[in-house]
């Protein structure tokens, strides 16, 4: 009986030994890996970075140099002092991917004789495939940005004014500018009533009238001031996590505009990432288990979580979008060795698998 137990023990040891011999790949979390002692490669799974593209309208109000003489042109509405005002026109929510330091792994490689080990990674070390041809991703997932700056600033300089400070804004120059406005208006009236003796075609009349109108507005701005509007894009980057679903990311005020973080003045802008529990029923390992496991001939991939992303300023909803968020999802295992795997570099999800 004793000899039979010994024989069974030896068989078990042999089975364990054969299992280790056939372990061509051993995957461990980066925290537990000891680089340099084994042949292998590090790879990362992506985490989602939410990009908030704020489209800001900046309006500069410039006081006219002859504002003290505005009564000469009979205007009541004019700019009394220089001022800059900001307004949020729109917020666009998009996503990009970057390598997740909490989802970085080391694969020790001991391929069979004559067998090649092929891993495809992008520039950030995010795994894109195993045993497949490594082709550049046309989407450029790690640096995606579709919202370009739109700077349509108008000319903020005042025309038809003297640069000499001693006469700029003087009574004499203001009266001269007011007289020019009256002359331009007379010329416009002549065009409209057909007072001109010379016949012009319709397009020429329209162009002459537009030129006079532009000149009139330029002279008027010396009294009533100028409103210069430009639109630009400012981007705030947010990295969601499972522990905190609402984060304060910026502040906005009409006087100072948008400031990233909470150091500025104004209303607080928050981002709420509400999980839709699409992976809640999956039996997946915890983060602590993932960091302690040694996997033979397997690797970790991710199933992302769907989430509803809401951008608020105080109680006002600025934007809302439903999207996949990789780090809110779960880790799963895929076989290594004799398989071809393709992963989505935006989420870490396996999108195709084939057996060799």
C-alpha positions in Angstrom: 0.0 0.0 0.0 2.9 2.3 0.9 4.6 1.6 -2.4 1.3 2.4 -4.3 1.0 5.8 -2.6 4.7 6.6 -3.5 4.0 5.7 -7.1 0.9 8.0 -7.2 3.0 10.8 -5.7 5.7 10.4 -8.3 3.0 10.4 -11.1 1.6 13.7 -9.7 5.1 15.3 -9.6 5.7 14.2 -13.2 2.4 15.7 -14.3 3.2 19.0 -12.6 6.7 18.9 -14.2 5.3 18.3 -17.7 2.8 21.1 -17.2 5.7 23.5 -16.4 7.6 22.2 -19.4 4.8 23.1 -21.8 4.3 26.6 -20.3 5.6 28.6 -23.2 4.3 31.8 -21.8 3.9 33.0 -18.2 2.0 36.2 -17.6 2.4 38.2 -14.3 1.5 41.7 -13.3 4.2 44.3 -13.7 4.4 44.8 -10.0 5.5 41.2 -9.5 7.8 41.0 -12.5 11.6 41.0 -12.2 12.8 42.2 -15.6 16.2 41.0 -16.8 15.9 37.5 -15.3 13.6 36.1 -18.0 13.1 36.6 -21.7 9.9 38.3 -22.3 8.0 41.5 -23.0 5.9 44.1 -21.1 2.5 45.0 -22.5 -0.3 47.3 -21.3 -4.0 47.4 -21.7 -5.5 50.8 -22.4 -7.4 53.1 -20.1 -9.9 55.6 -21.4 -9.2 59.3 -21.3 -12.2 61.5 -21.7 -11.5 64.7 -23.7 -13.8 67.7 -23.0 -13.5 70.1 -25.8 -14.9 73.5 -24.6 -15.7 75.8 -27.4 -15.2 79.3 -25.9 -16.4 82.5 -27.3 -14.2 85.5 -26.2 -15.6 89.0 -26.7 -13.4 92.0 -26.3 -15.2 95.3 -25.7 -13.0 98.2 -26.6 -13.8 101.8 -25.7 -13.7 104.2 -28.7 -11.1 107.0 -28.5 -13.9 109.6 -29.0 -16.3 108.0 -26.5 -16.5 111.3 -24.6 -17.9 113.0 -27.7 -20.6 110.4 -28.5 -23.3 113.0 -28.3 -21.9 114.4 -31.6 -23.4 111.4 -33.5 -26.5 111.1 -31.3 -25.7 107.5 -30.1 -26.9 106.2 -26.7 -25.5 102.7 -26.9 -21.7 102.7 -26.7 -18.9 101.0 -24.8 -17.8 103.0 -21.8 -14.7 100.9 -20.8 -12.5 98.1 -22.0 -13.8 94.6 -21.0 -13.4 91.0 -21.9 -16.3 88.6 -21.6 -16.3 84.8 -22.0 -19.1 82.4 -23.0 -19.2 78.6 -23.4 -20.8 78.0 -26.8 -20.6 74.2 -26.7 -18.9 71.2 -25.1 -17.9 68.1 -27.2 -17.1 64.8 -25.4 -14.7 62.4 -27.0 -12.4 59.6 -25.9 -8.8 58.6 -26.5 -6.6 55.8 -25.0 -3.4 55.7 -23.1 -1.5 52.8 -21.4 -2.9 51.9 -18.0 -0.2 51.6 -15.3 -2.6 49.4 -13.3 -3.0 47.1 -16.3 0.6 46.5 -17.3 1.9 42.9 -17.5 5.1 41.0 -18.2 5.0 37.9 -20.4 7.9 35.5 -19.9 8.5 33.7 -23.2 9.9 30.3 -23.7 8.8 29.2 -27.2 9.1 25.7 -28.5 12.0 25.0 -30.8 11.4 26.4 -34.2 8.3 28.4 -33.0 8.3 32.2 -33.2 6.6 34.4 -30.6 5.0 37.5 -32.2 3.5 40.3 -30.1 2.1 43.5 -31.7 2.1 46.7 -29.6 1.5 50.4 -30.4 3.8 53.3 -29.5 2.6 53.4 -25.9 3.0 49.7 -25.3 -0.7 48.9 -25.6 -1.2 45.3 -26.9 -2.9 45.1 -30.3 -2.4 41.5 -31.1 -0.5 38.2 -30.7 0.5 36.0 -33.6 -0.9 38.5 -36.1 0.6 40.9 -38.6 1.4 44.3 -37.0 -0.2 46.9 -39.2 -0.4 50.6 -38.2 -3.8 51.6 -36.9 -5.2 54.3 -39.2 -7.4 55.6 -36.2 -4.3 56.6 -34.2 -6.2 55.7 -31.1 -3.7 57.2 -28.6 -3.7 60.7 -29.9 -7.2 61.1 -31.4 -8.5 64.6 -31.5 -11.1 65.8 -34.0 -11.8 69.2 -32.5 -9.5 71.8 -34.0 -9.0 75.4 -32.8 -11.2 77.8 -34.7 -9.8 81.3 -34.3 -12.0 83.8 -36.2 -10.7 86.9 -34.4 -11.8 90.2 -36.0 -9.5 93.2 -36.4 -9.5 95.0 -33.1 -7.7 98.2 -34.3 -9.5 101.5 -34.8 -9.1 103.0 -38.2 -9.1 106.7 -39.2 -7.6 108.0 -36.0 -4.3 109.8 -35.3 -1.6 108.0 -33.5 -0.3 111.2 -31.9 -1.4 111.1 -28.3 -1.6 114.9 -28.0 -4.5 115.2 -30.5 -6.0 111.7 -30.3 -9.5 112.1 -28.8 -9.4 115.8 -29.0 -12.6 117.9 -29.7 -11.4 118.9 -33.1 -10.7 115.4 -34.3 -14.0 114.1 -32.9 -16.0 116.8 -34.7 -14.0 116.0 -37.9 -14.9 112.3 -37.6 -18.6 113.1 -36.9 -18.7 115.3 -40.1 -17.2 112.4 -42.1 -20.0 110.1 -40.8 -22.6 112.6 -42.1 -20.9 112.8 -45.5 -20.8 109.0 -45.8 -24.5 108.8 -45.0 -25.2 111.4 -47.6 -23.3 109.4 -50.2 -25.3 106.2 -49.2 -28.6 108.1 -49.6 -27.5 109.3 -53.1 -26.8 105.8 -54.1 -30.2 104.6 -52.9 -32.2 107.4 -54.5 -30.3 107.3 -57.8 -28.9 110.8 -57.4 -25.7 109.7 -59.2 -25.7 110.8 -62.8 -23.4 107.9 -63.8 -25.1 104.6 -64.5 -23.7 101.6 -62.8 -24.7 98.0 -63.0 -26.4 96.4 -60.0 -23.3 94.6 -58.7 -21.3 97.8 -58.8 -24.0 99.6 -56.8 -24.0 96.9 -54.2 -20.2 97.0 -53.8 -20.1 100.8 -53.6 -22.8 100.7 -50.9 -21.0 97.9 -49.0 -17.7 99.9 -49.1 -19.5 103.0 -47.7 -21.1 101.0 -45.0 -17.8 99.6 -43.9 -16.3 103.0 -43.8 -19.2 104.4 -41.8 -18.9 101.6 -39.2 -15.2 102.2 -38.9 -15.8 105.9 -38.1 -18.7 105.0 -35.8 -16.4 102.7 -33.8 -14.3 105.7 -32.9 -17.2 106.9 -30.8 -19.2 103.7 -29.8 -16.2 101.4 -29.5 -15.6 98.0 -31.1 -16.7 94.5 -30.2 -14.1 91.9 -31.2 -15.2 88.3 -31.1 -13.0 85.2 -31.4 -13.8 81.5 -30.9 -11.3 78.9 -29.7 -11.2 75.4 -28.2 -9.8 74.5 -24.8 -9.5 70.9 -23.9 -9.7 69.3 -20.4 -8.6 65.7 -19.9 -10.3 63.4 -17.4 -9.4 59.9 -16.4 -12.4 58.1 -14.8 -11.9 55.5 -12.1 -14.2 53.0 -10.3 -13.9 54.7 -6.8 -15.1 58.2 -7.7 -17.8 58.7 -10.3 -18.1 62.5 -10.0 -15.0 64.7 -10.3 -14.5 68.4 -10.2 -12.3 69.3 -13.2 -12.4 73.0 -13.9 -14.0 76.4 -13.2 -15.6 78.9 -15.4 -16.5 82.6 -15.0 -17.6 85.1 -17.7 -14.8 87.5 -16.5 -11.9 85.0 -16.4 -13.0 82.2 -18.8 -12.2 78.5 -18.3 -9.5 77.5 -15.8 -8.4 73.8 -15.5 -8.5 72.5 -12.0 -10.0 74.3 -9.0 -7.6 77.2 -8.6 -9.6 79.8 -10.5 -12.8 81.7 -9.8 -16.3 80.9 -11.0 -18.7 78.0 -11.3 -17.4 74.5 -10.8 -17.5 72.1 -13.7 -18.0 68.5 -12.9 -17.8 65.2 -14.8 -20.0 62.3 -13.8 -19.2 58.9 -15.1 -22.1 56.6 -14.3 -21.6 52.9 -14.9 -24.4 51.1 -16.8 -23.4 47.8 -15.1 -23.0 46.0 -18.5 -20.2 43.8 -17.0 -21.8 43.3 -13.5 -22.8 39.7 -14.2 -19.4 38.5 -15.3 -17.3 36.4 -12.8 -14.0 38.3 -13.1 -10.9 38.5 -10.9 -10.4 41.5 -8.7 -7.5 43.9 -9.1 -5.7 42.4 -6.2 -6.1 38.9 -7.6 -4.8 40.1 -11.0 -1.7 41.5 -9.4 -0.9 38.2 -7.6 -1.7 35.7 -10.4 0.9 33.8 -12.5 -0.8 32.6 -15.6 0.6 29.8 -17.8 -0.1 30.2 -21.5 -2.7 32.9 -20.9 -2.9 36.7 -21.0 -5.2 39.3 -19.6 -7.5 41.3 -21.7 -10.4 43.6 -20.8 -14.1 43.8 -21.4 -15.0 47.5 -21.1 -17.9 49.0 -19.2 -20.5 51.2 -20.8 -21.0 54.5 -19.0 -23.1 57.6 -19.3 -20.8 60.7 -19.1 -22.4 64.0 -18.0 -20.7 67.3 -17.9 -22.3 69.9 -15.6 -21.6 73.4 -14.5 -23.3 73.8 -11.1 -26.8 72.5 -11.9 -26.7 73.1 -15.6 -26.1 70.2 -18.0 -23.5 71.1 -20.6 -23.0 67.8 -22.4 -23.9 64.1 -22.2 -22.6 61.1 -24.0 -22.7 57.3 -23.7 -19.3 55.6 -24.3 -17.1 52.6 -23.4 -14.7 53.2 -20.5 -12.0 50.6 -20.4 -10.9 50.9 -16.8 -14.4 50.6 -15.5 -14.7 47.1 -17.0 -13.3 43.7 -16.0 -10.2 41.6 -16.6 -10.6 38.3 -18.5 -8.2 35.6 -19.7 -7.4 34.6 -23.3 -5.3 31.6 -24.3 -1.7 32.0 -25.5 0.3 29.6 -27.7 -1.2 28.3 -30.9 -3.7 31.2 -31.1 -4.0 34.4 -33.1 -5.4 37.3 -31.0 -6.4 40.8 -32.1 -7.3 43.4 -29.4 -9.0 46.7 -29.7 -6.3 49.3 -28.7 -9.0 51.7 -27.4 -10.6 49.3 -24.9 -8.3 46.2 -24.6 -11.2 43.9 -25.7 -10.4 40.8 -27.8 -12.1 41.4 -31.2 -10.9 38.3 -33.0 -9.3 34.9 -32.1 -8.1 32.1 -34.3 -6.4 28.8 -33.6 -3.2 28.0 -35.4 
